[in-house]
Amino acid sequence: MFRRFSVNFAVFSILLDGALILGALIAATQLRVALNVLPFVKEIPAVQLPGVLYALFPMLWVGILLAFSVYDGRKNLRVVDELSSLTLASLLAVMSLAGILYFSYREVSRFLFLSATGSAYLLLVGWRLAARLAFRRNGLHRTIRRVLILGDNTVGRQLEEQIRAHPFLGLEIVGFLDDDWQTQADHHDVLGSLDAVRTWVQEKSVDDVVVALPLAAHQRLTEVVSELHDLPVRVWVIPDYFSLTLYRARVEDFAGIPMLDLRAPALNEFQRLVKRLFDLTLSVLILPFVLPLMGIIALAIKLDSPGPVLYRARRVGENGKLFYMLKFRTMVQDADKRLHEVMQTDEQGNLVYKRPDDPRVTRVGRFLRRTSLDELPQLFNVLRGEMSLVGPRPELPELVERYALWQRKRFAVPQGITGWWQINGRADKPMHLHTEDDLYYVQNYSLWLDLLILWRTFWAVLRRKGAF
């Protein structure tokens, strides 16, 4: 069976990528002379590339794609993840090829190089998008692995949702097993107790058994594994320890011993590097344009009310690290001491500490808040590495103390000036709801999501919706 996540498909992808890159280079070479008629193209009489380049282009490019795990389908379930990896890897490949040509074959036409690499990239993207459509529409994702889940609980049901949300994985859930007789009676897809696991594996031709049992059922896990040891079935375990993690758990070597890291960061080293470079580049480009505006705002604050121009707010950053976030002062000097005047709880007992009629806000401050201009000094926090342009909002330490464990997962990434919450309601949403938006960002992070949030933040600020 030719499956998207099979080794055969990975080999096919490597060969097809190499062929498309080579084909793009050959086509660009053949068409180069014909394109002399274009006004922005330097006229050349003939084109003949060194033979070594026809091997170098596909080999180097595909090698970099391999290094970026582009061919690992399970790391690129979402199209945005696959295209992100492909784009970053292709950018590095193009830069590497350009450097090689600069130091070796400088006579190669620059337009030929750009047209070859540009068309190759479009071909690599195009066939992947077409393949995804084919897998979804033409039945190429036929179910080939049947899954039995042990444990009808939150973890087991979350796994069910993930499998049903990604039908192209080729997985089908045949049912659940659980020892709780009430659960068996209430849910039609609970086939019976764990004692019947061997029977159901054989009767349903199960390929994968996923154990989603709580820690208290450790003995049952041992019994289940012993029951299945002679059957051709794979057994997977979702550790109950995951409920203790801030974001995700990951197996790492510690002093040469594999251990489960319950505080593994949400971003890998490469993602962190790309995010940091993105923050620095954009901040440096923005600052020359906003510094004059910041000077005008500082003068307006001074003329409006006594006190400093900047407000240094103690906040909780990534992994719970405390730092001082910079803002233009929008309240009277003793605003922190009067926080109790605005703190209240909603009908569910959740804490709400923002309201549009806050008596502590100054006249200039109200304008700055409505336009979000009070956030501009946080660009200096970004330059210092304390914040990111995009991420969950830094929170007050006294409010974080009231957080439930699940809410603390929002600190698994750098905190940001803007984020998914700001473009989906901003201050209209109370703390306990915007935390869910922050967790969505943590779980779905990509550079493209950052760009989308920045773009939508611009329009959210113009509408002034939810800002006060």
Protein Blocks (a to p, Z undefined) as FASTA:
>chain_A
ZZfkbmklmmmmmmmmmmmmmmmmmmmmmmmmmmmmpmkbccdfbdcddfklmmmmmmmm
mmmmmmnommmmklmmbfklmmmmmmmmmmmmmmmmmmmmmmmmmmbcfklmmmmmmmmm
mmmmmmmmmmmmmmmmnopmgcfbdcddehiafklmmmmmmmmmmmmnopacfbdcdfbl
klmmmpmklnbdfklmmmmmmmnopabdcddbdfklmmmmmmmmmmmmmpccddddddfk
lmmpmkbccdddeehiacddfkbcfbdfklmmmmmmmmmmmmmmmmmmmmmmmmmmmmmm
mmmpgcdfbdcdddddehhiacddddddfbdfklmmmmmmmgccdfkopacfbdfklckb
cfklmmmmmnommmmmmmmmmmnopacfbdcddddfklmmmpcfklmmmmmpccdfbdfk
lmnopjmpcfklmmmmmmmmmmmgcfklmmmmmmmmmmmmmnogoiZZ
